[in-house]
């Protein structure tokens, strides 16, 4: 019988390339008055990444891109490589950069670390989205559905486990009606992490274009 | 490599190895009764001498020391053995602290699945068990209380005297996990009414795979692993006589002088970290802690990044960050003391041993200063 070893690697898990980017990350820092800014993750729940972009208004080419990370080695290395990949690309090209591409560029990342590195990719996309929203470039507005909500909530970490709140079944129910989103969290309201999760959920959903109010409800 | 993860495991002392060798190559028979052959009788004598040595360090009688394969087995044996023995007589309730190490914590969870009622006792912000809560939690049904002597991560040493007095007054068995405190902090079972104590050799430069459970005379314990009649018919299996000899020697080699040296290194790390690096929080109590343990949270940086940078510079340290663990779960100890994910995220543990010198403490903090500064430079949270 083939035995699968979940999340365990016997050899050192990071490639030389990951270590190099971790040791000397590229494009680190803040851009003052950025054209677009994305923030993913939250300090209460784990890793956090900020991405800043400067965009050439005519060609929509990313002229400068920088990132900051409060995270582990995969997070830092992905931030470094993803900003390298994005520089000089148009917004539309940069949007298409995937976690897989970043991972390949780095010579592979441990699967268990996927969520830490996805965060950096999401950070870049959030920065692009921020630019597009500010410049009225969002043409097709996707209506907020339960599917959209669950997708966004995958970026909220469950501090009890370090995994996201969807995967750890912390979200009992979601609904959306007339711009009001309701999220039921399987935790007592007086739980030590209740307020951190609530804040994070509100932040993730409150920014959606057709959402007017977010109600976060606890089970007890 | 400057090894500062002595809470996880320690380098074997050569003198320990020398004490073990005869039982591998010369007196390698199993321990026999006095009617056996001479090599077996000699082996038995070696085993009993080792038992005697460990017992005397604890103020126990020889027959109260049962050798096991280590602290995990000892704690399993204490919790499962006592609860199975008492489930009819007393009841199906046990109390363990929230910040116990996994052998106790996960055994308690298994018992819970088997129908036991488990109270996970709160600890305060420094990791001290809530004594008033303990008094209230004990009922007529309570079979056992298990509260560690000192914490594996944050080093906090409990007021075991007060805890044992509460349990004695309420007539409840008390187990304590002394894996990290044995020989490092005083414990005499003649003076303290504790009934079961988990011990291990791997934390004190002894071999892995050997530990012991102190079982106070007449403490009801149901044998939890079936087999032969070894170890007073409490623990089945061929005795690990070389291991026992190594364990006894390891115990003998720990001196108060050494403990003071470890304490000085610990203090150096804590004092320098708190005074030289900004935004640092000590985890655990400043004074009532293991002499060999310093645990600090360096805010705005992540622990796995820190340990990796430390590793690149030749230091082995540990962190409670979720990113560092195989399960991706943040330290239950830091969360148990009311810390949030962020507190665990940047926590770094330095644990000292016999082969460390003061220069190691200093160079570790020098390295930490640079690493933390560098990681904060790229952190979106740090004030720059």
Interface residues (C-beta under 8 A of the other chain):
Chain A: X7 X8 X14 X19 X22 X23 X25 X28 X29 X39 X43 X44 X45 X46 X47 X48 X49 X50 X67 X68 X69 X70 X71 X72 X73 X75 X76 X112 X113 X116 X157 X159 X160 X161 X162 X163 X192 X193 X196
Chain B: X300 X301 X302 X304 X305 X308 X312 X321 X322 X323 X324 X325 X326 X327 X328 X329 X330 X335 X338 X340 X341 X342 X345 X377 X378 X379 X380 X381
